[in-house]
Amino acid sequence: MINVNILKKDCLIKRIEIEGHANYSVKGSDIVCAGVSSVVIGCINSIDEICEDTIFKLKIDEKKGSIKYNSIKSTENEQLLLRSLLISLKCIEKNYSDYININMKEVKY
């Protein structure tokens, strides 16, 4: 199961934590893992390329299947891309709910 934790503060996405493997199929042909990885990495690459004033911290552990994105200095464009990512992940969850779970939480920090 892929677990996605979205942490928001004042309606801004501050952190995205993705952990686990879908186990939908064997390694190398798991469309759920491939889909999640593609939209997440694509979003992060877009933020890095487009959002010049955005500062973020990224930690990836391929073995554990985890990606942790922390927004340090957010911009409007970053938030637009992160909201788009969330829509894409929700679409995957809608079709493959046995393999991916999204949790949203409001934080105070």
Solvent accessible surface area in square Angstrom, and as a share of the most:
residue,aa,sasa,rsa
1,M,92,0.41
2,I,4,0.02
3,N,60,0.31
4,V,0,0.00
5,N,47,0.24
6,I,1,0.00
7,L,20,0.10
8,K,49,0.21
9,K,63,0.27
10,D,107,0.55
11,C,103,0.62
12,L,74,0.37
13,I,1,0.01
14,K,45,0.19
15,R,68,0.25
16,I,5,0.02
17,E,34,0.15
18,I,8,0.04
19,E,77,0.35
20,G,25,0.24
21,H,84,0.38
22,A,3,0.02
23,N,112,0.57
24,Y,89,0.34
25,S,49,0.32
26,V,112,0.65
27,K,205,0.87
28,G,84,0.81
29,S,62,0.40
30,D,14,0.07
31,I,95,0.48
32,V,2,0.01
33,C,30,0.18
34,A,57,0.44
35,G,23,0.23
36,V,6,0.03
37,S,54,0.35
38,S,73,0.47
39,V,46,0.26
40,V,2,0.01
41,I,64,0.32
42,G,35,0.33
43,C,12,0.07
44,I,11,0.05
45,N,89,0.46
46,S,35,0.22
47,I,0,0.00
48,D,101,0.52
49,E,141,0.63
50,I,99,0.50
51,C,9,0.05
52,E,162,0.73
53,D,96,0.50
54,T,15,0.09
55,I,94,0.48
56,F,50,0.21
57,K,129,0.55
58,L,65,0.32
59,K,136,0.58
60,I,81,0.41
61,D,45,0.23
62,E,151,0.68
63,K,186,0.79
64,K,144,0.61
65,G,18,0.17
66,S,11,0.07
67,I,22,0.11
68,K,68,0.29
69,Y,4,0.01
70,N,34,0.17
71,S,8,0.05
72,I,105,0.53
73,K,104,0.44
74,S,35,0.22
75,T,35,0.20
76,E,150,0.67
77,N,78,0.40
78,E,0,0.00
79,Q,6,0.03
80,L,105,0.52
81,L,40,0.20
82,L,1,0.00
83,R,112,0.41
84,S,56,0.36
85,L,8,0.04
86,L,17,0.09
87,I,113,0.57
88,S,36,0.23
89,L,0,0.00
90,K,95,0.40
91,C,70,0.42
92,I,29,0.15
93,E,40,0.18
94,K,170,0.72
95,N,108,0.56
96,Y,65,0.25
97,S,70,0.45
98,D,110,0.57
99,Y,64,0.24
100,I,2,0.01
101,N,56,0.29
102,I,21,0.11
103,N,68,0.35
104,M,84,0.37
105,K,129,0.55
106,E,107,0.48
107,V,17,0.10
108,K,195,0.83
109,Y,135,0.51
